[in-house]
């Protein structure tokens, strides 16, 4: 039996829709349910329901053989995972946001709020301005609104939340995509099944 981790949150529906389109059944999995694991004996799949930030750790340690997670999380956490495909739908962008358009002037020092401190440090390292990185776990828009920080680095999908809070998207620093990730040892054990999944997803044109 292969253990497949699905993410809670924004990437879940993208993953389910892609697998439905590819004809890979996850019968009985309830996206709105409270069950954390579900065995589907007829397909040989056990589904785990995990938070995005925990999923790479479960796959990296081989507790889950594979899973779906956003590239934003993969760029932030340590791990040596295979990423055979990225999904076409559910894409968003990681952007610098603030109260006003325009980046800080060269030589200035600002505060930057984010839940992606490692990514933020890499972004700032190539800039002529510096930043103190403030790690927050949520509601990042409030940081520039309430002047805790001049900038925030966060995921933007429609931009509606920014507009409602009087903020602007200053610069896109990366495209964010849902990804299929696979434990390296698990790929050797389940090579035939995983290659079949990847082939079906490619044939359904839901991945790139």
Secondary structure as GFF3:
##gff-version 3
##sequence-region A 1 208
A	DSSP	beta_strand	2	7	.	.	.	ID=ss1
A	DSSP	alpha_helix	12	21	.	.	.	ID=ss2
A	DSSP	beta_strand	37	40	.	.	.	ID=ss3
A	DSSP	beta_strand	45	50	.	.	.	ID=ss4
A	DSSP	alpha_helix	52	60	.	.	.	ID=ss5
A	DSSP	beta_strand	66	70	.	.	.	ID=ss6
A	DSSP	alpha_helix	71	76	.	.	.	ID=ss7
A	DSSP	beta_strand	82	86	.	.	.	ID=ss8
A	DSSP	beta_strand	92	98	.	.	.	ID=ss9
A	DSSP	beta_strand	109	114	.	.	.	ID=ss10
A	DSSP	alpha_helix	117	125	.	.	.	ID=ss11
A	DSSP	beta_strand	130	135	.	.	.	ID=ss12
A	DSSP	alpha_helix	141	145	.	.	.	ID=ss13
A	DSSP	beta_strand	151	156	.	.	.	ID=ss14
A	DSSP	alpha_helix	160	164	.	.	.	ID=ss15
A	DSSP	beta_strand	168	176	.	.	.	ID=ss16
A	DSSP	beta_strand	178	182	.	.	.	ID=ss17
A	DSSP	alpha_helix	184	189	.	.	.	ID=ss18
A	DSSP	alpha_helix	191	203	.	.	.	ID=ss19
###
